[in-house]
Amino acid sequence: MGEILGLYAGAAKTNITPNKSVYIAGYGQNRKSTGVHDPIWCRVFLIQKDDIFLLILSLDLIGLFWNYIKRLRKEISRRFNLNENGIIIACTHNHEGPDTLGLWGPNPFTSGVDEDYMDFLRDKILECIESIYSRLDLAKIYVSKTELYDVAKNARDPGLLDPELSTIYIKDNSGKTICITVNYANHAEALGRKNTLITSDWPHYLYNYIEREVGGIAVFLNAALGGMITPNVKRGCFEEAEKAGVKTAKAAINSLKKAEELKLDNIRLVSKNIFFPLENKNFYKLSEIGVLKRRLIDGMIESNITYVSLNNMVEIITIPGEALPKVGFKVKEILSAKYKFLIGLGNDELGYIIPEEDFTPGKYEESMSLGPKTATILIKEIEKIKNII
């Protein structure tokens, strides 16, 4: 991509729905899809200031491992002549889409990943990014934040919840909406285990509402959703999913009334590969037999953190998994900008990231985590990044 002077932006979306029955991620093994309620998506936006860019992708999937994302970032970089450091690939943590990690196959010892789908996914992502280039426009960026209650709850610790909802609103110079990105912590699991239809869950209704009311392309980026932060629904059904999605969309749109323009002069990026110890014996065993396709180096797992500063007014940090709210609060304390975006499942999915002092062996979240040291290492690495900026 050649140098373009000024502030440009574009957005695109591509349908990534499987074209055959697949194992659905979440709620135990052997849950196969029987149809499609609504498409699942790859949603992408690109911001370019002069010769520096930021490319953020959101996928309606349970998560993607760093090894897959690492290869994909290299392919994106090669094909579009983009710096890998400016690429963030996140997942909404959708529990009603295909198993892209391996944990939800026909039985606990057989991966549920369909490799043909993973190839299809890569091709569709590249197709989506390519389509942005015909849509790049001179742009203006606005940011806002608000608090949203009652839509999400903390099933592990009911008294601990981060209600902050942050929004990036991008318009072209004529005032037409390019993209609205919503950052909020909430598992995409309003439907529950009985559903066997592919769907993006409650974000489906967020996308539809925003795009109908404001136009452009709607993007959802999960935040510190561990805990677990789950939809506050009466029962698992599409009606409850719609309520959650519409309430979240309305909160985002209402927050735009107080949005501030981000007069972007510079984009600062740091992308750092880091290592975490794998202390979960079950995960270790599943890695050995190929259910979880993670490369281990002396018992360590490679992952990534990417940090972005936009004029010191907005800071974006990827969280490579599902951070509990207390971890999210610690990260926000490290960040100094007025608007702070934590991208959960950004560039990786390490499972639950639990404060070391709260780690209790035997609990569900602990059984789905690397181990007690993950949060401590993550916080220290984020502090290091902030110290060099």
C-alpha positions as CSV (number, residue, x, y, z in Angstrom):
1,M,0.0,0.0,0.0
2,G,1.5,3.3,-1.0
3,E,1.7,6.4,1.1
4,I,-1.5,8.4,1.4
5,L,-1.3,11.8,3.1
6,G,-4.1,12.8,5.5
7,L,-6.5,10.7,7.5
8,Y,-8.3,7.9,5.6
9,A,-10.6,5.1,6.8
10,G,-12.6,2.3,5.5
11,A,-14.7,-0.6,6.7
12,A,-16.0,-3.9,5.3
13,K,-17.7,-7.1,6.3
14,T,-17.7,-10.6,4.9
15,N,-19.9,-13.6,5.6
16,I,-17.8,-16.4,7.2
17,T,-20.7,-18.8,7.9
18,P,-19.7,-22.5,7.4
19,N,-21.3,-24.1,4.4
20,K,-21.8,-27.5,6.1
21,S,-22.6,-28.8,9.6
22,V,-19.8,-28.2,12.1
23,Y,-19.1,-28.8,15.7
24,I,-20.3,-25.8,17.7
25,A,-18.0,-24.2,20.2
26,G,-19.1,-24.1,23.8
27,Y,-21.3,-26.1,26.3
28,G,-19.5,-29.5,26.0
29,Q,-18.7,-31.8,23.2
30,N,-20.7,-33.2,20.3
31,R,-23.0,-30.3,19.6
32,K,-23.3,-30.2,15.8
33,S,-25.0,-27.4,13.9
34,T,-28.3,-28.2,12.2
35,G,-28.8,-24.9,10.3
36,V,-28.2,-21.2,10.2
37,H,-30.3,-18.6,12.1
38,D,-28.1,-15.6,10.9
39,P,-24.7,-15.2,9.3
40,I,-21.5,-15.0,11.3
41,W,-19.1,-12.3,10.1
42,C,-15.6,-11.0,9.6
43,R,-15.9,-7.2,10.2
44,V,-12.9,-5.0,9.5
45,F,-12.0,-1.4,9.8
46,L,-8.8,0.4,8.7
47,I,-7.5,3.8,9.8
48,Q,-4.5,5.3,8.0
49,K,-2.8,8.5,9.0
50,D,-0.2,9.4,6.3
51,D,1.9,6.2,6.1
52,I,0.9,4.6,9.4
53,F,-2.2,2.4,9.7
54,L,-4.3,0.5,12.1
55,L,-6.2,-2.6,10.9
56,I,-8.7,-4.2,13.3
57,L,-10.7,-7.3,12.5
58,S,-13.5,-8.8,14.6
59,L,-14.7,-12.3,13.9
60,D,-17.9,-13.9,15.2
61,L,-15.9,-16.9,16.5
62,I,-15.1,-18.5,19.9
63,G,-11.4,-17.5,19.4
64,L,-8.3,-18.1,17.4
65,F,-4.9,-19.2,18.6
66,W,-1.8,-17.0,18.2
67,N,-0.1,-19.5,15.9
68,Y,-3.0,-19.2,13.4
69,I,-3.2,-15.4,13.8
70,K,0.6,-15.1,13.5
71,R,0.6,-16.8,10.1
72,L,-2.4,-14.8,9.0
73,R,-0.8,-11.5,10.0
74,K,2.2,-12.4,7.9
75,E,0.0,-13.2,4.9
76,I,-1.9,-10.0,5.3
77,S,1.4,-8.1,5.6
78,R,2.8,-9.8,2.5
79,R,-0.3,-9.4,0.3
80,F,-1.2,-5.8,1.2
81,N,2.3,-4.5,2.0
82,L,1.2,-3.7,5.6
83,N,3.3,-3.7,8.8
84,E,2.3,-6.7,11.0
85,N,2.4,-4.5,14.1
86,G,-0.6,-2.6,13.0
87,I,-2.9,-5.7,12.6
88,I,-5.2,-6.8,15.4
89,I,-7.4,-9.9,14.9
90,A,-10.0,-10.4,17.6
91,C,-13.0,-12.7,18.2
92,T,-16.3,-11.9,19.9
93,H,-16.1,-15.3,21.8
94,N,-19.3,-16.5,20.1
95,H,-20.6,-19.8,21.6
96,E,-22.9,-20.4,18.7
97,G,-20.3,-20.7,15.9
98,P,-17.8,-23.3,14.7
99,D,-15.2,-24.8,17.0
100,T,-12.0,-23.0,15.9
101,L,-9.9,-24.1,18.9
102,G,-10.5,-27.8,19.2
103,L,-12.2,-28.3,22.6
104,W,-15.7,-29.1,21.4
105,G,-15.4,-32.1,19.0
106,P,-17.2,-35.4,19.2
107,N,-15.5,-36.3,22.4
108,P,-13.0,-34.7,24.8
109,F,-10.0,-36.3,23.0
110,T,-10.9,-35.4,19.4
111,S,-10.6,-31.9,18.0
112,G,-13.7,-30.2,16.7
113,V,-11.8,-28.0,14.3
114,D,-12.7,-28.4,10.6
115,E,-9.5,-27.7,8.7
116,D,-11.4,-27.0,5.5
117,Y,-13.3,-24.3,7.4
118,M,-10.0,-22.8,8.7
119,D,-8.7,-22.5,5.1
120,F,-12.1,-21.0,4.0
121,L,-11.9,-18.5,7.0
122,R,-8.4,-17.4,6.0
123,D,-9.5,-16.8,2.4
124,K,-12.6,-14.9,3.5
125,I,-10.6,-12.7,5.8
126,L,-8.2,-11.8,3.0
127,E,-11.1,-11.1,0.7
128,C,-12.7,-8.8,3.3
129,I,-9.5,-6.8,3.8
130,E,-9.0,-6.4,0.0
131,S,-12.5,-5.0,-0.4
132,I,-11.6,-2.1,2.0
133,Y,-9.2,-0.5,-0.5
134,S,-12.0,0.5,-2.9
135,R,-13.8,2.1,0.1
136,L,-11.1,4.2,1.7
137,D,-12.3,7.8,2.2
138,L,-11.0,10.9,3.9
139,A,-12.4,10.6,7.4
140,K,-13.1,12.0,10.8
141,I,-13.0,10.0,14.0
142,Y,-15.1,10.5,17.1
143,V,-14.9,8.6,20.4
144,S,-17.3,8.3,23.3
145,K,-18.0,6.2,26.4
146,T,-20.9,5.5,28.7
147,E,-21.9,2.9,31.3
148,L,-24.3,0.1,30.6
149,Y,-26.0,-1.9,33.4
150,D,-28.3,-4.9,33.5
151,V,-27.3,-6.4,30.2
152,A,-24.4,-8.4,31.6
153,K,-23.8,-10.1,34.9
154,N,-20.8,-11.7,36.7
155,A,-21.6,-15.3,37.3
156,R,-18.5,-15.9,39.4
157,D,-18.4,-12.7,41.5
158,P,-21.8,-10.9,41.2
159,G,-20.4,-7.7,42.9
160,L,-17.6,-7.2,40.4
161,L,-18.5,-5.7,37.0
162,D,-17.1,-3.1,34.6
163,P,-20.0,-1.4,33.0
164,E,-18.0,0.8,30.7
165,L,-19.0,0.8,27.0
166,S,-16.7,2.7,24.6
167,T,-17.3,3.6,21.0
168,I,-15.2,4.6,18.0
169,Y,-17.4,6.4,15.4
170,I,-15.8,7.0,12.0
171,K,-17.5,9.2,9.3
172,D,-16.4,10.4,5.9
173,N,-16.0,14.1,5.3
174,S,-19.6,14.4,4.0
175,G,-20.9,13.0,7.4
176,K,-21.8,9.6,6.2
177,T,-21.1,6.8,8.6
178,I,-18.2,4.5,7.8
179,C,-18.1,2.4,10.9
180,I,-19.2,2.3,14.5
181,T,-17.1,0.1,16.8
182,V,-18.5,-0.9,20.2
183,N,-16.2,-2.2,23.0
184,Y,-18.0,-3.8,25.9
185,A,-17.5,-6.9,28.1
186,N,-20.1,-9.7,27.6
187,H,-19.9,-13.3,26.5
188,A,-21.7,-13.9,23.2
189,E,-23.8,-16.7,24.8
190,A,-27.3,-15.5,25.3
191,L,-28.8,-18.6,23.6
192,G,-27.4,-21.4,25.8
193,R,-26.5,-25.1,25.1
194,K,-29.8,-26.2,23.5
195,N,-29.3,-24.0,20.4
196,T,-27.9,-25.8,17.4
197,L,-28.3,-23.0,14.8
198,I,-25.2,-21.0,13.7
199,T,-25.7,-17.4,14.8
200,S,-23.6,-14.5,16.0
201,D,-25.8,-14.6,19.2
202,W,-26.7,-11.2,20.7
203,P,-24.2,-9.2,18.6
204,H,-26.4,-10.1,15.6
205,Y,-29.0,-7.7,16.9
206,L,-26.4,-5.1,17.8
207,Y,-25.1,-5.1,14.2
208,N,-28.6,-4.9,12.7
209,Y,-29.8,-2.1,15.0
210,I,-26.7,0.1,14.6
211,E,-26.6,-0.3,10.8
212,R,-30.3,0.4,10.4
213,E,-30.3,3.5,12.7
214,V,-26.9,5.0,11.9
215,G,-25.6,3.3,8.8
216,G,-22.1,2.1,8.0
217,I,-20.7,-1.1,9.4
218,A,-21.1,-2.1,13.0
219,V,-18.2,-3.8,14.8
220,F,-18.2,-5.4,18.2
221,L,-15.0,-5.9,20.2
222,N,-15.3,-7.8,23.5
223,A,-13.5,-6.5,26.6
224,A,-12.5,-8.1,29.9
225,L,-15.3,-10.7,29.6
226,G,-13.8,-13.3,32.0
227,G,-15.4,-13.9,35.4
228,M,-17.5,-14.9,33.7
229,I,-19.3,-11.9,32.3
230,T,-22.3,-13.4,30.7
231,P,-25.6,-12.0,29.3
232,N,-28.2,-11.3,32.0
233,V,-31.0,-13.2,30.5
234,K,-34.0,-15.1,31.9
235,R,-33.6,-18.0,29.6
236,G,-31.5,-19.0,26.6
237,C,-33.5,-17.9,23.5
238,F,-33.4,-15.5,20.5
239,E,-35.8,-13.1,22.2
240,E,-33.4,-12.6,25.1
241,A,-30.5,-12.3,22.7
242,E,-32.3,-9.6,20.8
243,K,-33.0,-7.6,24.0
244,A,-29.3,-7.8,25.0
245,G,-28.1,-6.7,21.5
246,V,-30.6,-3.9,21.1
247,K,-29.9,-2.5,24.6
248,T,-26.2,-2.5,23.9
249,A,-26.6,-0.9,20.5
250,K,-28.9,1.8,21.9
251,A,-26.4,2.6,24.7
252,A,-23.6,3.0,22.1
253,I,-25.7,5.2,19.8
254,N,-26.9,7.4,22.7
255,S,-23.2,7.9,23.8
256,L,-22.5,9.5,20.5
257,K,-24.4,12.6,21.6
258,K,-21.4,13.4,23.7
259,A,-18.7,12.1,21.4
260,E,-15.4,14.0,21.0
261,E,-13.6,14.4,17.8
262,L,-10.2,12.7,17.7
263,K,-8.0,15.0,15.6
264,L,-5.5,12.3,14.8
265,D,-1.9,13.5,14.3
266,N,-0.1,10.3,15.1
267,I,-0.6,6.6,15.6
268,R,1.9,4.8,17.9
269,L,2.1,1.0,17.8
270,V,3.9,-1.6,19.9
271,S,3.4,-5.3,19.2
272,K,5.3,-7.7,21.4
273,N,5.5,-11.5,21.5
274,I,5.5,-12.8,25.0
275,F,5.6,-16.3,26.7
276,F,3.3,-17.7,29.3
277,P,3.9,-21.0,31.3
278,L,1.4,-23.7,30.6
279,E,0.6,-25.1,34.0
280,N,-2.8,-26.7,33.2
281,K,-2.1,-30.4,33.0
282,N,-5.3,-31.1,30.9
283,F,-4.4,-28.4,28.3
284,Y,-0.8,-29.9,28.2
285,K,-2.2,-33.4,27.5
286,L,-4.6,-32.0,24.9
287,S,-1.7,-30.2,23.2
288,E,0.3,-33.4,23.2
289,I,-2.4,-35.4,21.4
290,G,-3.2,-32.6,18.9
291,V,-6.6,-31.5,20.2
292,L,-5.2,-28.1,21.0
293,K,-2.8,-27.0,18.3
294,R,-0.4,-24.9,20.3
295,R,3.4,-25.1,20.0
296,L,5.1,-25.5,23.4
297,I,8.7,-24.3,23.9
298,D,10.1,-25.7,27.2
299,G,6.6,-25.7,28.7
300,M,5.9,-22.1,27.5
301,I,3.3,-20.8,25.1
302,E,4.0,-17.9,22.8
303,S,1.4,-15.2,22.6
304,N,1.2,-11.5,21.7
305,I,0.2,-8.1,23.1
306,T,-0.4,-5.2,20.8
307,Y,-0.7,-1.6,22.1
308,V,-2.0,1.4,20.1
309,S,-2.0,5.1,21.1
310,L,-4.0,7.6,19.1
311,N,-2.9,11.1,19.9
312,N,-2.7,10.1,23.6
313,M,-6.4,10.5,23.7
314,V,-7.3,6.9,22.9
315,E,-5.3,3.8,24.0
316,I,-6.1,0.3,22.7
317,I,-4.5,-2.8,24.2
318,T,-5.1,-6.4,23.2
319,I,-5.8,-9.0,25.9
320,P,-4.9,-12.5,24.6
321,G,-7.8,-14.2,26.3
322,E,-10.7,-13.7,28.7
323,A,-9.5,-11.4,31.5
324,L,-11.5,-11.3,34.7
325,P,-12.8,-7.8,35.6
326,K,-10.2,-7.3,38.3
327,V,-7.4,-7.8,35.6
328,G,-9.3,-5.4,33.3
329,F,-9.3,-2.8,36.0
330,K,-5.6,-3.2,36.6
331,V,-4.9,-2.8,32.9
332,K,-7.0,0.4,32.8
333,E,-5.0,1.7,35.8
334,I,-1.8,1.3,33.7
335,L,-3.3,3.1,30.7
336,S,-3.5,6.9,30.9
337,A,-5.7,8.1,28.0
338,K,-9.2,9.4,28.5
339,Y,-10.6,6.6,26.3
340,K,-9.4,3.1,27.0
341,F,-10.2,0.1,24.8
342,L,-9.4,-3.4,26.0
343,I,-9.8,-5.9,23.2
344,G,-10.5,-9.3,24.7
345,L,-9.3,-12.3,22.7
346,G,-7.1,-9.9,20.8
347,N,-4.6,-11.8,18.7
348,D,-5.0,-15.0,20.8
349,E,-7.2,-17.0,23.1
350,L,-5.4,-18.3,26.2
351,G,-8.6,-19.0,28.2
352,Y,-9.4,-17.3,31.4
353,I,-6.9,-14.8,32.8
354,I,-7.4,-14.8,36.6
355,P,-5.7,-12.6,39.2
356,E,-3.0,-14.8,40.9
357,E,-4.3,-14.0,44.4
358,D,-7.8,-15.2,43.4
359,F,-6.7,-18.4,41.6
360,T,-8.6,-21.3,43.2
361,P,-7.9,-24.7,41.8
362,G,-11.0,-26.7,41.1
363,K,-13.2,-23.8,39.9
364,Y,-14.4,-23.8,36.4
365,E,-12.5,-20.7,35.2
366,E,-9.3,-22.1,36.6
367,S,-9.8,-25.4,34.7
368,M,-10.0,-23.3,31.5
369,S,-6.9,-21.2,32.1
370,L,-3.2,-21.7,31.5
371,G,-2.5,-21.3,35.2
372,P,-2.1,-18.8,38.1
373,K,0.8,-16.8,36.7
374,T,-0.8,-15.6,33.4
375,A,-2.4,-12.4,34.8
376,T,0.7,-11.4,36.7
377,I,2.9,-11.8,33.6
378,L,0.4,-10.0,31.4
379,I,0.2,-7.0,33.7
380,K,4.0,-6.7,33.9
381,E,4.3,-6.9,30.1
382,I,1.7,-4.1,29.6
383,E,3.6,-2.0,32.2
384,K,6.8,-2.5,30.2
385,I,5.1,-1.4,27.0
386,K,3.7,1.7,28.6
387,N,7.2,2.6,30.0
388,I,8.8,2.6,26.5
389,I,6.1,4.7,24.9
